[in-house]
Amino acid sequence: MQGLLGLVAAGIGVTRLTRSSHSLRRSGVVFVPLAGDTARTVVAWSPENGKPALPGVLDIVTELAAGTDLTEAG
């Protein structure tokens, strides 16, 4: 979690974390609660990415997004 928060603080992106991570204070990071019971997961990559691991990573992300209840994760 600290690594993700560091990237957010550096302005590189955003991340979705469990409620319990709100106790981790970090300058340059704003925690915004999600509205509703669901959240949409979006993954972006370069179309020129020919890395052989990409299809497997996308399968894992799809599976986790479909089966992880973040409202119960803490």
N, C-alpha and C positions, 0 to 999 in steps of 0.2 A: 504494500500500500504506500509506503514512503516513497518508493521509486515513482509510482504513478502520480502522487501528489507533487513530487519534484518536477515532473514533466509539465504538469498543469501550471505550477508556479512560474515555470520558465516561458509560458505562453505557447507551448507546443500543441496543446489540445485540451480535451475534456475527458473525463472518465466517470464511470458509474460505480459507486462503492456502496457498501452496506451502511445502514444507519449508525452502527457502532464506530465507524471511521470518523464520524463527525467530531469525536473527542480529540482527534489528532489535529492540533492547530498548526497552521502553516501560513506564513505571510504570502500574499498573492493568490490565495485560494479562497473561493467562495463556495460554500455548500448550499445547494438549492434542492429542497425536497421535490421528489417527483409527484406530479398530480395524478390521482387515480390509482388503480390497482395494476396497471400494465405499463410497460415501457417498450418502445421500439428499439431494436438493436440494428445498427447500421455499421457495416464494415466497408472500408474503401482501400483499394490497392491500385497500383499502376497496371494498365493493360499490357505493358511491356514486361511485366514480371514473369519470367520464365522459370522461377524457382520450383523445383519438384515438390517442395513441402506445401506450397500454397493450397492445392485442393484438400489436403488433409486438415490444414488449419481451418479452412472454411467449413469443412464438415464438423469439426469440433465446435466451432463458434455457433453453427446452426443448431447443433444438438443441445448445447448449453442454453442458448437463448430460448429454445422451445421448452426446456424442462426445468429451469431454475426459477424458483419463486423468490424473488428478491424481497418481498414483503415479509417473508419468514426468516430471512437470513440474518436479521439482527440489525 
